[in-house]
Amino acid sequence: MANTTILLREDIESLGGRGEIVKVRAGYARNFLLPQGLATLATKGNLKQIEQEREALLKKAAVERATAEAQKEQMGTIELAFERKAGEGGTLFGSVTTMDIAEALNAKGYEIDRRKIVLKDAIKETGEYTVSVKLHREVALIVPVTVTAEGGDAEEPKKDRKAKAKAEPEAAEATTEEPVAETAEAAEAGE
């Protein structure tokens, strides 16, 4: 299998960071990385140019990291709250996705690309969650997210829901017996 040595111009999750010189399969470099402008070939002829480009990329990465650290400090106290329609048991009709979170951050004045928001699965139940926002390859921010039902508060955890569900039928039986007794007394009084 033929390999090619390249210089990465952008961060690639599974390959490496900007400014790194890595070996990849020739077809991957030829068909994807080079046409997309994500890398340049690291040949003997352009090695000096590559070293200059690498230094410039590393300086740019240091500036971006410092900017990301400053943005993390600024966003440190941010909390997001979503109010959605929910059924019994706190299950949402729909979900809260990375796009919803990006829009909420944008509304607060922080323009974050939704692809930088790390959410394993869409949020489909009410409750409190934590979401990671990658501001830089090495800088991540944890944002607390609260999802509540429309017109209500955040639902209690599932264990408490089951206990409450068991208590609710008993309360319903008690309320149904009282009106029956009142109607019987009213019927006796009316006769």
TINUDREN-329753 format. One line per field, with one value per atom (N, C-alpha, C): residue number from 1; atom name; x, y, z. Coordinates in steps of 0.05 Angstrom, whole numbers, m for minus. Atoms other than C-alpha are relative to their C-alpha. Last residue first. Layout:
BEGIN
seq: NUM,... $
atom: CA,... $
px: X,... $
py: Y,... $
pz: Z,... $
***
This chain:
BEGIN
seq: 191,191,191,190,190,190,189,189,189,188,188,188,187,187,187,186,186,186,185,185,185,184,184,184,183,183,183,182,182,182,181,181,181,180,180,180,179,179,179,178,178,178,177,177,177,176,176,176,175,175,175,174,174,174,173,173,173,172,172,172,171,171,171,170,170,170,169,169,169,168,168,168,167,167,167,166,166,166,165,165,165,164,164,164,163,163,163,162,162,162,161,161,161,160,160,160,159,159,159,158,158,158,157,157,157,156,156,156,155,155,155,154,154,154,153,153,153,152,152,152,151,151,151,150,150,150,149,149,149,148,148,148,147,147,147,146,146,146,145,145,145,144,144,144,143,143,143,142,142,142,141,141,141,140,140,140,139,139,139,138,138,138,137,137,137,136,136,136,135,135,135,134,134,134,133,133,133,132,132,132,131,131,131,130,130,130,129,129,129,128,128,128,127,127,127,126,126,126,125,125,125,124,124,124,123,123,123,122,122,122,121,121,121,120,120,120,119,119,119,118,118,118,117,117,117,116,116,116,115,115,115,114,114,114,113,113,113,112,112,112,111,111,111,110,110,110,109,109,109,108,108,108,107,107,107,106,106,106,105,105,105,104,104,104,103,103,103,102,102,102,101,101,101,100,100,100,99,99,99,98,98,98,97,97,97,96,96,96,95,95,95,94,94,94,93,93,93,92,92,92,91,91,91,90,90,90,89,89,89,88,88,88,87,87,87,86,86,86,85,85,85,84,84,84,83,83,83,82,82,82,81,81,81,80,80,80,79,79,79,78,78,78,77,77,77,76,76,76,75,75,75,74,74,74,73,73,73,72,72,72,71,71,71,70,70,70,69,69,69,68,68,68,67,67,67,66,66,66,65,65,65,64,64,64,63,63,63,62,62,62,61,61,61,60,60,60,59,59,59,58,58,58,57,57,57,56,56,56,55,55,55,54,54,54,53,53,53,52,52,52,51,51,51,50,50,50,49,49,49,48,48,48,47,47,47,46,46,46,45,45,45,44,44,44,43,43,43,42,42,42,41,41,41,40,40,40,39,39,39,38,38,38,37,37,37,36,36,36,35,35,35,34,34,34,33,33,33,32,32,32,31,31,31,30,30,30,29,29,29,28,28,28,27,27,27,26,26,26,25,25,25,24,24,24,23,23,23,22,22,22,21,21,21,20,20,20,19,19,19,18,18,18,17,17,17,16,16,16,15,15,15,14,14,14,13,13,13,12,12,12,11,11,11,10,10,10,9,9,9,8,8,8,7,7,7,6,6,6,5,5,5,4,4,4,3,3,3,2,2,2,1,1,1 $
atom: N,CA,C,N,CA,C,N,CA,C,N,CA,C,N,CA,C,N,CA,C,N,CA,C,N,CA,C,N,CA,C,N,CA,C,N,CA,C,N,CA,C,N,CA,C,N,CA,C,N,CA,C,N,CA,C,N,CA,C,N,CA,C,N,CA,C,N,CA,C,N,CA,C,N,CA,C,N,CA,C,N,CA,C,N,CA,C,N,CA,C,N,CA,C,N,CA,C,N,CA,C,N,CA,C,N,CA,C,N,CA,C,N,CA,C,N,CA,C,N,CA,C,N,CA,C,N,CA,C,N,CA,C,N,CA,C,N,CA,C,N,CA,C,N,CA,C,N,CA,C,N,CA,C,N,CA,C,N,CA,C,N,CA,C,N,CA,C,N,CA,C,N,CA,C,N,CA,C,N,CA,C,N,CA,C,N,CA,C,N,CA,C,N,CA,C,N,CA,C,N,CA,C,N,CA,C,N,CA,C,N,CA,C,N,CA,C,N,CA,C,N,CA,C,N,CA,C,N,CA,C,N,CA,C,N,CA,C,N,CA,C,N,CA,C,N,CA,C,N,CA,C,N,CA,C,N,CA,C,N,CA,C,N,CA,C,N,CA,C,N,CA,C,N,CA,C,N,CA,C,N,CA,C,N,CA,C,N,CA,C,N,CA,C,N,CA,C,N,CA,C,N,CA,C,N,CA,C,N,CA,C,N,CA,C,N,CA,C,N,CA,C,N,CA,C,N,CA,C,N,CA,C,N,CA,C,N,CA,C,N,CA,C,N,CA,C,N,CA,C,N,CA,C,N,CA,C,N,CA,C,N,CA,C,N,CA,C,N,CA,C,N,CA,C,N,CA,C,N,CA,C,N,CA,C,N,CA,C,N,CA,C,N,CA,C,N,CA,C,N,CA,C,N,CA,C,N,CA,C,N,CA,C,N,CA,C,N,CA,C,N,CA,C,N,CA,C,N,CA,C,N,CA,C,N,CA,C,N,CA,C,N,CA,C,N,CA,C,N,CA,C,N,CA,C,N,CA,C,N,CA,C,N,CA,C,N,CA,C,N,CA,C,N,CA,C,N,CA,C,N,CA,C,N,CA,C,N,CA,C,N,CA,C,N,CA,C,N,CA,C,N,CA,C,N,CA,C,N,CA,C,N,CA,C,N,CA,C,N,CA,C,N,CA,C,N,CA,C,N,CA,C,N,CA,C,N,CA,C,N,CA,C,N,CA,C,N,CA,C,N,CA,C,N,CA,C,N,CA,C,N,CA,C,N,CA,C,N,CA,C,N,CA,C,N,CA,C,N,CA,C,N,CA,C,N,CA,C,N,CA,C,N,CA,C,N,CA,C,N,CA,C,N,CA,C,N,CA,C,N,CA,C,N,CA,C,N,CA,C,N,CA,C,N,CA,C,N,CA,C,N,CA,C,N,CA,C,N,CA,C,N,CA,C,N,CA,C,N,CA,C,N,CA,C,N,CA,C,N,CA,C,N,CA,C,N,CA,C $
px: 24,m1717,m18,21,m1668,m25,11,m1626,m23,15,m1616,m14,24,m1595,m18,18,m1547,m26,10,m1515,m20,19,m1507,m13,25,m1478,m20,15,m1427,m26,12,m1406,m16,22,m1396,m14,23,m1355,m24,12,m1309,m24,18,m1297,m14,24,m1269,m20,17,m1219,m26,10,m1191,m18,22,m1185,m12,24,m1147,m23,12,m1099,m25,13,m1085,m14,25,m1074,m14,23,m1025,m25,15,m980,m24,14,m956,m18,21,m941,m16,22,m903,m23,11,m858,m25,14,m847,m13,25,m832,m16,20,m782,m27,6,m741,m22,18,m747,m7,m13,m716,m20,m18,m763,12,10,m792,20,m15,m767,m11,m28,m820,13,m7,m886,29,17,m922,6,14,m888,m19,25,m846,m13,25,m776,m23,24,m707,m24,24,m647,m23,25,m579,m23,23,m513,m25,23,m456,m23,23,m387,m23,16,m334,m24,28,m279,m14,15,m209,m30,m9,m157,m17,m7,m185,7,m26,m217,6,m7,m285,26,m29,m311,6,m3,m379,30,m27,m396,1,m8,m468,28,m24,m491,8,m21,m563,25,m24,m620,22,m20,m689,24,m4,m744,21,15,m736,6,27,m714,m18,13,m646,m30,18,m614,m13,27,m559,m16,0,m484,m26,24,m484,m3,m2,m418,m24,15,m429,m1,m18,m374,m14,m17,m416,20,13,m469,17,9,m422,m11,m13,m419,m12,4,m437,17,m23,m444,m5,m22,m492,26,m14,m544,25,18,m589,13,m1,m530,m18,m26,m523,2,2,m597,25,18,m590,m3,m15,m530,m16,m19,m569,16,15,m628,19,9,m581,m15,m23,m547,m8,m22,m615,23,m18,m671,26,m24,m725,15,m22,m794,25,10,m855,21,5,m814,m14,m10,m821,m8,m22,m829,11,m25,m870,24,m3,m934,26,22,m924,4,m8,m879,m25,24,m884,9,11,m818,m25,27,m787,m13,18,m711,m27,25,m662,m18,22,m589,m24,18,m536,m22,23,m476,m16,25,m430,m25,m1,m364,m25,24,m380,m2,23,m329,m26,3,m276,m25,9,m288,m3,29,m283,m11,13,m215,m31,m1,m191,m15,19,m216,0,26,m179,m22,2,m115,m28,3,m125,m4,27,m136,m5,18,m72,m29,m4,m33,m18,13,m63,3,29,m43,m16,6,28,m30,m2,28,m4,24,1,1,22,55,m26,m4,109,m23,6,80,4,29,78,m8,10,151,m31,m9,169,m10,17,126,8,25,162,m19,m6,229,m26,m4,203,4,14,176,2,0,224,m13,m26,235,2,m22,161,26,m25,109,22,m20,45,26,m18,m5,20,m28,m66,16,m5,m139,29,m17,m146,6,15,m206,16,20,m171,m16,m12,m109,m21,m14,m145,11,16,m197,16,28,m176,m15,5,m100,m30,m12,m90,m8,14,m139,11,27,m112,m15,m2,m40,m27,1,m54,m1,27,m33,1,1,32,m28,9,32,2,m8,65,m6,m13,28,7,m29,12,16,m11,m62,30,5,m78,13,m19,m82,m8,m27,m114,20,m12,m180,29,5,m207,16,16,m176,m2,2,m150,m19,24,m135,1,7,m73,m23,28,m44,m3,2,25,m29,14,30,2,m4,72,m12,m10,43,3,5,33,12,m17,29,m10,17,0,18 $
py: 17,253,7,m8,309,m16,m25,299,9,5,226,25,15,242,m5,m19,296,m14,m18,247,19,17,195,17,3,249,m17,m26,269,m3,m3,196,26,19,188,2,m11,253,m20,m22,225,12,9,157,24,10,185,m9,m22,229,m10,m15,171,23,16,128,15,m1,184,m17,m26,191,2,1,117,26,16,121,m2,m14,180,m17,m15,145,13,19,92,14,13,145,m20,m18,185,m12,m1,126,18,25,114,0,0,188,m26,m14,188,0,15,134,13,23,169,m16,24,234,m23,14,292,m24,25,333,m12,24,403,m24,1,454,m25,15,468,2,m7,511,m15,m25,477,4,3,419,28,1,436,m4,4,423,m3,9,450,m1,m3,454,m11,13,464,7,m18,484,m16,16,450,20,m13,487,m17,7,453,14,m16,477,m7,6,431,15,28,426,m8,5,494,m29,m26,521,m2,m2,451,27,m17,457,2,m10,402,15,3,393,13,m15,380,m5,14,358,18,m16,375,m16,4,346,18,m23,336,m6,0,279,26,7,272,m1,1,306,m5,m23,288,m4,4,236,25,27,242,m7,11,317,m28,29,352,m10,7,422,m31,m1,441,m7,23,418,m1,22,469,m26,19,526,m25,26,575,m18,14,649,m25,17,674,m16,m16,733,m16,m12,702,15,m20,689,14,m22,653,23,m14,608,25,m12,590,15,m23,578,15,m21,533,25,m11,494,22,m15,484,14,m25,462,18,m18,412,27,9,381,20,m23,387,m10,2,336,26,m11,324,m4,3,314,14,m23,308,m8,6,251,24,m17,279,m5,13,221,17,9,247,m15,17,283,m8,26,342,m16,16,406,m28,15,443,m14,8,496,m13,5,502,m8,12,531,m1,m1,547,m14,23,567,2,2,613,m26,1,626,m4,18,608,m2,17,641,m17,m18,698,m16,m17,652,17,18,602,15,4,659,m19,m25,679,m3,m2,607,25,20,602,1,m11,666,m18,m22,639,13,12,574,22,11,612,m12,m23,653,m10,m11,589,24,18,556,10,m4,616,m17,m26,611,6,4,536,27,14,550,m4,m19,602,m13,m19,554,20,14,499,19,2,545,m13,m27,563,0,m8,489,28,14,471,8,m14,523,m12,m26,493,16,4,422,27,m21,442,m2,m25,403,23,m13,347,28,10,331,14,m6,343,m14,21,347,8,m3,398,m23,8,388,7,6,408,m7,m21,444,m5,m16,402,22,m16,376,18,m21,356,16,m21,320,22,m16,281,24,m3,244,18,m8,250,7,m26,247,11,m18,190,29,m5,154,20,m18,160,7,15,131,19,10,177,m17,18,197,m11,27,258,m16,15,326,m29,25,368,m13,m4,442,m26,m18,436,3,m28,377,16,m16,303,29,0,246,16,27,223,0,15,293,m26,22,332,m20,22,400,m21,m2,442,m23,m29,455,5,m6,385,30,m20,374,7,m25,310,18,m18,247,28,m26,196,17,m22,122,26,m24,67,21,m23,0,25 $
pz: m2,997,22,19,979,4,m9,1042,m18,m24,1026,9,8,954,24,14,978,m8,m21,1027,m12,m16,971,22,16,925,15,0,978,m15,m27,988,2,m1,913,27,13,911,1,m13,965,m14,m22,934,13,12,868,21,9,904,m12,m23,944,m9,m12,882,23,18,846,11,m5,906,m18,m26,903,6,2,828,27,13,839,m3,m20,890,m13,m18,841,20,16,788,17,2,840,m15,m27,857,m1,m5,783,27,16,770,6,m15,828,m15,m24,794,16,5,727,25,13,751,m2,m18,768,m14,m12,712,19,9,700,15,m8,716,m12,m24,682,6,m22,630,26,3,572,23,15,598,m2,m15,619,m18,17,590,17,m14,628,m20,16,594,17,m12,632,m16,m3,585,13,m9,591,5,m21,551,6,0,511,24,m19,493,m3,m28,461,21,m3,390,29,14,398,4,11,421,m16,7,429,m12,24,464,m5,4,514,m27,28,536,m3,6,607,m29,15,621,m1,2,668,m13,m21,659,m4,m17,608,21,m25,559,15,5,486,25,m27,485,m5,m5,418,27,12,423,6,8,438,m15,m13,440,m11,m3,425,16,m24,399,1,m23,350,26,2,290,23,m13,311,m1,21,295,13,m2,353,m22,25,347,0,5,418,m25,11,427,m5,m22,473,m9,m11,413,24,18,380,10,m5,440,m17,m26,435,7,3,360,26,15,371,m3,m19,425,m14,m20,378,20,14,322,19,1,369,m14,16,381,2,0,433,m14,m16,417,m1,15,387,17,27,431,m18,18,494,m26,27,544,m18,8,615,m28,m4,643,m10,m27,613,3,m8,548,29,m10,534,8,m6,494,9,23,499,9,m8,543,m24,22,535,12,m8,584,m24,20,571,11,m4,622,m21,17,610,7,m16,668,m16,m23,634,16,1,567,25,4,576,2,m24,604,m1,m21,548,26,5,497,21,m8,526,m3,m29,522,10,m11,450,30,5,431,12,m20,463,m3,m27,424,21,m2,359,27,m2,370,3,m27,383,5,m19,321,28,3,278,20,m12,304,0,m29,288,15,m9,218,31,1,205,11,m21,229,1,m25,184,24,m2,124,27,m5,134,4,m27,142,7,m20,81,28,0,38,21,m13,58,2,m28,42,15,m14,m26,30,15,m70,16,m4,m20,m13,16,m20,5,m13,34,m16,1,m6,13,23,18,0,m4,63,m25,m28,75,6,m12,9,29,m19,m10,12,14,m73,19,17,m31,m15,m15,26,m18,m19,m14,12,6,m76,19,28,m77,m5,4,m1,m27,m18,10,m4,11,m51,17,23,m28,m11,24,41,m24,6,96,m25,23,129,m3,m5,174,m26,24,180,6,m4,232,m27,m2,220,4,20,236,4,m2,280,m22,m14,267,0,12,230,16,m2,262,m10,m25,278,2,9,220,23,m19,240,m12,m18,179,20,m1,136,19,m4,147,2,m22,117,2,5,75,25,m23,69,m7,8,21,25,m19,31,m10,3,m21,20,0,0,0 $
***
